[in-house]
Amino acid sequence: MADLRLSMALSHYDRHIPFFDGSVQVEGVSLQVLEVGQSSPLKHGQDRHERMLQKGEFDICELSLSNYLVAKSRGMPFTAIPVFPRRLFSMSQMWVNSHSGISSPQDLVGKKVGLSTFQTTLSVLAKGDLHAEYGVPWRKIDWYISKDEAVPLRPLEGVNLQLLKPGQKLGAMLEQWEIDAIMMPHPPKEALRGGGNIRRLFADPKAEESKYFRKNGYYPIMHLIAFRDAVLNANPWLATSIAAAFDKAKEICLEYYDDPNWSRFVWGRHLFEEERTAFGDDPWPHGVKKNRANLERFIGHSLDQGLLERKLEVEELFARSTLDG
């Protein structure tokens, strides 16, 4: 019997290298692994989330947690497994113009703040963290959105959203102080190059993020792995098989750092050991049980921000065979 031919769209992270180099295989599957980016052009293009949600272009896809929740609340034909290949703290992703007078989260009230989209996972997390961790009423901030939503939304009444005009770029607008701040999962080059008018909101974001981890117990999820329902319904065994493959890939990835010169970072092994001390052996856990608190809180943020058609339970997000409590 011929292997099942499937496409899987992923970013080229270290934890995905075992899929790209073929060191992880899935029995019974001929897997075409595509390097498809989201915010930067790569080999097979970009806009991975939109291509999955709007066109069902891939059989399996690394997908935005927020976009997936919106789609799931509307009954769109996608089902995930509890594998989470991208995570970010929001604090390092908050940037301000140095002339804006913003020195604390509370100073963002009444300011102009740029987001990739309103429903981008980092956007939802940042708004939620501003409220939950710092007491900032996110509804009292003017939000500037750089592109159309992956899943169309109807904004909450009283929330000020403005879509940028064609040609307008958040990085340039922040540098020129046309907006006061940005919160983005892929910061623009104007923020990353340094030496200009842009700085991080927090003087010590690592300290803020360590405090967040100690308080909440998790490194926040950005992405998960989702299937088209037609594929999973026809082959329900794929859920556990693909999840096991990601478990194996994660194990292989950890072994890379046994070599102190595996990455380009001079102190890469030191950083690996420092992070293990700060965050424990595995800040990237798979499975429902170890991620329940993170998922429940994010669902709450999504409801508060008017993104969901109905409240979702954690169990309905994932293929039944992958639920572990």
Secondary structure, DSSP 4 states (H G I P E B T S, - for coil): -PPEEEEEEE---GGGHHHHTTSS--TTEEEEEEE--SSS-BTTBS-HHHHHHHH---SEEEEEHHHHHHHHHTT-SEEEEEEEEEE--SGGGEEEETTS---SGGGGTT-EEEES-SSSHHHHHHHHHHHHHH---GGGSEEEE-S--SS---PPTT--EEEPPTT--HHHHHHTTSSSEEE-SS--HHHHT-SSSEEESSSSHHHHHHHHHHHH-SPPEEEEEEEEHHHHHH-TTHHHHHHHHHHHHHHHHHHHTTSTTSSS-TTHHHHHHHHHHHH-S-SS--SSGGGHHHHHHHHHHHHHTT--SS---GGGGB-GGG---
